[in-house]
Amino acid sequence: MRLPMARRLLHTSRSLQHENPLGLPQKGTIPRFQRGLPQKRPIRGVSHIIAVSSAKGGVGKSTISANLSLAFARLGLRTGLLDTDIFGPSIPTLFDLHGAAPRLSAADQLLPLTNYGVKTMSIGYVLAAASATGGSVDAGGGGDPSAPVVWRGPMLLKAVQQLLHHVDWEAAGGADVLVLDLPPGTGDVPLSIAQQVPLDGAVVVTTPHVLAVRDAVKGVGMLEKVGVPVLGLVQNMSVFVCPCCDAKTEVFGGGEQVREMCREKGIEMLGDVPLHPNIGDDGSRGKPTVVAEPDSERAQVFMDVARKLAGKVGLTLDERAAIKGA
């Protein structure tokens, strides 16, 4: 007899398998990991998918992803956020869901966890489930949610496949737009995602620093090679405005290099997010800027970027139905 959905927690005490790294219930024989190029297929219950990419770590990509998803929700859209960074999941912390464990739908798929009107899924939740049940999803064992995930090869890519296609967005009410928080770099995971799901496009995040800009060029090149439209670029941590004297300081250098790259590549500059301590503080306490300070100029930058992206992918906005900040 099937238990009620509300009581069906994910248990990850079962032994690790390359074909089932998230420890999801399996019916019958586990299908073998698919070799070669996978067949691209949509995510059930999701209308549009926008990836947030950076070819360099530390540029604030997850913070941008979180605030963009919240901005979409405030614009009246059913919004989901999928954290595909297997080795460094940030969404549980940013959404104040650290330590939360996912439940299973009637179809034995992961149910998203919701906060601030955004449905979210992350391997961080699976790590929490492992800790709660004494199981393990890390190669070293122990069920510690702070333990590193040390997967590679088939196990890593299968985990990505499960996050893409074994989350029941439909049962959670569906999503007009799903934001994918991609891991940094141009390696296996971003490439696998581009090959497995039809992306409406990607947003590239960079800082004005010369090294970040050079890597952003590589990131744009990777997206172009796999046929993913580049919807635009967000410049993060662009300028610091002193709260005492209002003096502006370009901590990571001027943004002319970013603007020049956009001109050369024909990419729209979607927004310019300032370097402000509140943005980092808001995220670290699990209440990103769009909900913590919805009337601030910083929040309005994210709202403007979300409006531009909605127009680019054909999303219809109903701001009268917007979710009020929590």
N, C-alpha and C positions, 0 to 999 in steps of 0.2 A: 504494500500500500504506500503510495507516494505521500511524503510528509508535506504539510502546508509550506508554501514558498517562503513565508516569513521565517521559518525555522530551519531552512535548508542552507546552512553555511557551507562555504567551500572548505574542504579539508585537504591538506597537502601532505599528510603523513605517509601517503603511498610512495613507493620507491620511484626514484627519478628515471625517466625514460626519454631518450632523444626525441621520440615522436610525441611526447606529452609533457613538456617541461613545466607547464603550469598546474599539472595535477588535476585536470578537469575529468569529470566522470566520462567514461567511454562505453559506448554500446558496441559489442562485438569486437572484431579485430581492429586494432589501431592501424589506420592507413599509413603506409610508408611515406617518409619525407619525399616530397616531389623534387626530382632532379631537373636541372635545366631551367628554362624560362617558365615561370608559372603562368597560368591563364588568368588574365586580369578580370576581376569580377567586382561588382558593387558591394558595398556594405549594407546589409538589410536594415531598413528603417531610417536610412540616412539619405538626404536629398543632395547635399553639396558637401564636398570635402576640400578644405584649405589647409595646406601644410605650412608650418613655420620652420624655416631652415636657417642654419648658419654653418659655415664650413670651419668655424673656430669656436672653441668653448669659451665661456666667461664673458660673452657679449650680452647676456640678459635675455636669451631667447625664450626660456621658460616663463619669465616674468611677462614678456611681451605676449606670449601665447595665452597665459592666464587672463591678462587684462583684456585682450581681444575677445576671448570667449565671453567674458562678463559683459563687454560692450555689446556684443551681438544679442545677448539675453536682454539687456536693457533696451534694445531696439525692437523688442517684441518677437524675437526669433527663438524657436526651440533649439537649444544649443548643447552640443556635446564637446568634450575635450578629452582626447586620447593621448596619454603620455607614452610615447614609444621609445623613450630613453631607458633601455634595459639596465644599464650600468649605473645610472645616476638619476633615478626618478625624483622629480621635484614637486609634482602636482599634489601629492598628499599633504605636504607641508604648506604649500601656497593656498590650499583650500581648507585648511584646518581639519583635515581628515587623516592626519598621521596616526597610524595604529588601527585605523578602521579596516575591517575585513569584509570582503564582498560576499554576497549571497548568490544563489543559483536560481535561474528562472525555471519554469516548468520544462523548458527544452534543454536543461542542464548546461546553460550558458551563463557567463558572468553577468550580473546585473550592475549597471553603473551606480556609483554613489553620487548623491546630489548635494550641493551646497550653493547658496546664493543664486539659485535658479539655473545652475549649469550642471549637467550630468557628466561625470568624470569616470575614467578608468585608467589604472596605472598598475604596473607590476609591483609597485610599492604596497598596494593593497593585498596582493598575493603573498608578499613577504610577511605582512601582518598576520594573515591567516596561518602561515606556516609557524609563526611564533606562538600563536594562540593554541594551536593543536599539537605542538611539539614536533611538527614535521620540518621539512627543509626544502627550499628551492635553490640552495647554493651548493656548489660542489663540495664544500667543506663540511656541510651538515650543521646541526645544532639549532635550527629554527630561529636564529637571531635576526630580527629585521634590519639590523645595522650591518650584518655580514655582507661582504662583497659578493656580487654575482660574477662568477668566473667562467661563464660559458663561452663557447666559441663554435663556429661551424654550424652543423645541422641543428644543434640544440638552440642556439641563439636565433637562427632564422625561423625555426618552428615556433618559438615563443612569440616572435613578431607576428607570424601567421595567425596564431591563436588570439592575440590581442586584436587583430584586425577583423577576424571572422567568427570569433567565439564570444563576443559581447552582445548581449540582447538589447540593443538600443530600441528596437521595436516594442518590446515588452515594457520598456521604461517610458514609452510615450513618443518615441521617434525623435529625430533631429532634423531641423531645416538645414543646419550647417554643423559639421563636425570639424573642429580644429585639431590638427595633428601636430603635437609638439615633437619634432624630430630630434634625434640625437645629433650632436655636432659632428662635422666631418662629411666626407663623401664616400664612405665605405659601404659595407654589406647591408646595414639596416636601411639607410635612405634609399639605396638602389632597390632593395627587395620590396620596399613599400611602393615605390614608383612602378614596379612591375606587377604588383598584385592588386592594386585598387585604382580606379579612375579618379585622378585628382583634378579638381577644377583649376588648380594652380597653386603656386607657392609664394610665400612672402619671405624675403631674405632679410635677416637682421645683421647689422654690423655696428661697430663703434667707429668714430673718426680716426682711430689709430691706424697708422700706415700698415701694420701687420694684419690687422683685422680686415682692412679694405682689400689687401692682396688676396686673403683667403676668401673674402666674399666674391671676388671675381671667379675663383675656382668653383665656389658653390653655384654661381650662376651658370658656369660652363657645364657642371654636372647635370643641372636641371634641364638645360637645353639638350644635352646628349640623350637623355631618357624621355624627351618629349613632354616635359611638364612645363606649362606656361608660367612665366615669372610675372606675377601680378603687380609686383612693386617691391620697394625696399623701405625698411624702417631704420632710421639712424637712431641708435640708443646712446644715452650718456653723452650727448653732444656738447652741452655747455652747462657750467655750474654758475648759478646766480647767488651771490653772497646775500644771506638773509639780513645782514647788518647794513650794508652799504649799496646793495643792488648791483655791485660790480660783476661783470660777466667774465668768467675764466674758462677757456677751452682746454680742459685738463688733458684730453687725449689728442689735442691738435685740432686745427680748423677742419671744417667739413667740406672744404673745396674738393678734396680727393674723392669723397663720396659722390658729390654732385657731378664731378667729371666722369666718374665711372658710370653713373646713371645716363649721362648724355651719350657716352660711347656705346653703351649697351642698349640704348633706347628703353630704359626702365624708368618708371615713374617713382619719384620720391613720395612715398605715401604719408610720412610723418616724421617729426623730429622730436624725440623724447628727451627731455633735459636730464642732466645728472642731478638728482635730488635725493637727499637722505630718506625722505618719507617713502619713496617708492620701494626701496629695499626694506625699510622697517615694516611697511604695510604687509609685504609678502612674507617676511619672516614670522610675523604673528598670525599668519593665516587669513588675512583679510586684504586682498590686493586693492590697489589705489582706486579702481573704478567703483568699488563698493565702500571702501573706507573713506574716500574723499571725492564723492561723485561730482561735486561742484567745482573742484580745483581745475586749474588750467592743465595740469598733468593728465587728469582723467579725460578732459575734453580732447586731448591729442588722440587717445585710444578710441574715443567715440568717433572722431572724424575719420580715423583709419578704417574702422569697422564699416562706416557708411560707404566709403570709397570701395572697399572690397565687396560689399553687398551688391553695389552697382555693377561691378566687374563680372560677377558670376551669376547675375540675374536673380538675386534674392529680393523679394518684395518686403519692405519694411512697414510696420505698423507701430509707430512710436507711441501711439495712444495706449497700446497694449503692453508697453514696456514694463519690465519687472522693476519695482522700486528697490533702491539699495537697501541691503540688510544691515 
